[in-house]
């Protein structure tokens, strides 16, 4: 529930279309991509859990890091480092 609406909202937001929505080939502003792709990961239950406690960091960290990496043209090495740093935080 809500996926269609979130994708529509993200597609309609103004800004430089630099980051990919994970539903196809549409590019939107990085903030919109991070929000929509995080929503999709949550809706599809594509998140990870930490053994110590309940932590769903990857459904926020990975889509945000990918959106920003696309926007700034970061290398794969920098993307992986940013995901690791985000998960650590």
C-alpha positions in Angstrom: 0.0 0.0 0.0 1.2 3.5 -0.9 3.9 2.5 -3.4 2.1 3.9 -6.4 1.5 7.2 -4.6 5.2 7.5 -3.4 6.5 6.8 -6.9 4.1 9.4 -8.3 5.1 12.0 -5.7 8.8 11.3 -6.4 8.4 11.6 -10.1 6.5 14.9 -9.8 9.1 16.6 -7.5 11.0 19.3 -9.3 14.8 19.2 -9.4 17.7 17.8 -11.4 16.9 14.2 -12.4 20.2 12.6 -11.3 19.3 9.4 -9.5 17.4 6.3 -10.7 14.2 5.0 -9.3 14.6 1.3 -8.8 11.4 0.5 -10.7 12.8 1.2 -14.1 14.7 3.9 -16.0 13.2 7.0 -14.6 15.6 9.5 -12.9 14.5 11.9 -10.2 16.3 14.3 -7.8 18.5 12.4 -5.3 16.3 13.2 -2.3 13.3 11.7 -4.2 15.2 8.6 -5.2 16.4 8.0 -1.7 12.9 8.4 -0.3 11.1 6.3 -2.9 13.7 3.5 -3.0 13.8 3.3 0.8 10.0 3.0 0.7 10.2 0.2 -1.9 12.8 -1.7 0.1 10.6 -1.4 3.2 7.5 -2.4 1.3 9.2 -5.5 -0.1 10.9 -6.3 3.2 14.4 -6.1 1.7 16.0 -5.0 4.9 18.7 -6.5 7.1 18.7 -7.1 10.8 21.5 -6.7 13.3 22.1 -9.6 15.7 22.4 -7.3 18.8 19.0 -5.7 18.3 16.4 -4.8 15.7 18.0 -2.4 13.3 16.8 -1.9 9.7 19.7 0.4 8.6 20.1 -0.9 5.1 16.6 0.1 3.9 17.7 3.7 4.6 21.4 3.7 4.1 21.7 1.8 0.8 19.1 3.7 -1.2 20.4 7.0 0.1 24.1 6.2 -0.6 23.2 5.0 -4.1 21.2 8.1 -4.9 24.0 10.4 -3.7 26.7 8.4 -5.4 24.8 8.7 -8.7 24.4 12.4 -8.2 28.1 13.1 -7.5 29.5 10.4 -9.8 31.2 8.5 -6.9 33.2 5.4 -7.6 32.0 1.9 -6.5 34.7 1.9 -3.8 33.4 5.2 -2.4 29.8 3.9 -2.5 30.7 0.7 -0.6 32.6 2.8 2.0 29.7 5.2 2.4 27.3 2.2 3.0 29.7 0.7 5.5 30.0 4.1 7.3 26.2 4.6 7.3 25.6 1.1 8.7 28.2 1.7 11.4 26.6 5.0 12.5 
